[in-house]
Amino acid sequence: MTWETPRRTLLILTALLPLCAQGPPSTPDRPWHSPEEQRVANDGRRLRQVPFRIEPDRVYSLPELIDLAESHNPETMVSWENARAQAAALGVARSELFPTLSAVALSGVDRVEVPFGSQFYRQTLPAFQASLDLNYTIFDFGARRGRIDAASARLLAANFLFNDVHRRVIYQVQQAYYRLLNASGQEVAARASLANAQAVQQAAEERLRNGLATLPDVLEARSASAQALYELQAILGTEEIARGDLATAMGTSATTVIRVQPLSEVPNPGSISENVEQAIYRGLDQRPDLLADVTGVRLANAQRKEALAAFYPSLSLGLTTNAQSSYMLQQQLPWGHTAALTGGLAMSLTWNMFDGGARRSRLAEAEARIRSAEAQVSATQDRIENEVWTAYSHLVTAFRQREAATSLLEAANQSYAAALESYGFGVRNLVDVTAAQKVLAQARSADVLARTQVLSTLADLAFRTGDAIQPTARRPHP
């Protein structure tokens, strides 16, 4: 052997060392970077979700957006796969009700030197064996049933949480949609206010040219126009953010352009047809997070059943069948062969007589979890009642504010028109016109906000009561 071979081996091991070693950052004062970081980043690129196609020229309604979100938001996929995993876990638990059957095949050759008298004789023993082992728990005082009930409760909880994810996704899309409607409506109102400010500025400049106004009046009008333009730019930025929020809630890239209906084309209900007690009843009846908490009580009871079964014996059956084929070659003797079918049957009774109090402690733990789960249900019910009450109050307030905003907008329009006309005749000064224009701008903004607030609070009430995920609206109880 030459020195070249070990040297090459050392170089290879040195090159592979950074790939195998992994440790914390070497110093606390600098960010950590390594080749592994780039490999993880590449993995992230491969796992990145491909945005689904949004038609740029199509105007989407809210139901269409919700349907797309439920189909493409990754949170629904995560929750769905969790429910599927729990269904598989339930299948594992149910399999304990059936016997297990395993097949084993063995083949080998043994060669030994066997002493006989003053000599050793070589023996060669080829053998083949195939076995079938059947094991079955006949009775265990409900331990398996407890595990099956626990797995079934976990599956129910996963299904309810899956529904809750859809409830939240729908709510996120609705709120983002209404924020976008509000921003779009505010843009229309801001452009109208800018046009009004520019009309006042034009009137002031016309009067200045005719010697009927002063330069400070024109400067004041120009300042009002600049302020209206500034507020318009801020609203445009808010609108862009709202579009990104809506795209993100749907599970696509924030840069995706989604066209929605204008606020003027969206139906706006006039009133609510139920009282708060009916809304609270529906919330307590159909909220999926509450139903998931109720399944927690089932889970705790199933765990108690399993813990209680540990105090009793379990009876098991074991059955083994073997098919053997063996050969033997002994020095100075011809080959020998035998084949047989063997097996055994056994009954096993297992009873844990003493375990230092472990069973008693597990039973006490299960009973404590039952009480905790029941208390959690009560806490969730109280929280839902308060959420529905608050959402209902906000909705009633939104209806009242919309009525007030409508009256305010009508009065502000009349006030601005009268002030601008009087200013043209020299009866009112520019300060009065500018003030009326600002009030009108605020009234337009308040009207848009009030109309979208009604829609937003309606969606919030449906979210709090669980109506958003119901296939058909339930008839409220009296």
Secondary structure, 3 states (H helix, E strand, C coil): CCCHHHHHHHHHHHHHHHHHCCCCCCCCCCCCCCHHHHHHHHHHHHHCCCCCCCCCCCEECHHHHHHHHHHHCHHHHHHHHHHHHHHHHHHHHHHHHCCEEEEEEEEEEEEEEEEECCEEEEEEEEEEEEEEEEEEEEECCCHHHHHHHHHHHHHHHHHHHHHHHHHHHHHHHHHHHHHHHHHHHHHHHHHHHHHHHHHHHHHHHHHHHCCCCCHHHHHHHHHHHHHHHHHHHHHHHHHHHHHHHHHHHHCCCCCCCCEECCHHHCCCCCCCCCCHHHHHHHHHHHCHHHHHHHHHHHHHHHHHHHHHHCCCCEEEEEEEEEEEEEEEEECCCCCEEEEEEEEEEEEEEECCCCCCCHHHHHHHHHHHHHHHHHHHHHHHHHHHHHHHHHHHHHHHHHHHHHHHHHHHHHHHHHHHHHHHHHHHCCCCCHHHHHHHHHHHHHHHHHHHHHHHHHHHHHHHHHHHHCHHHCCCCCCCCC
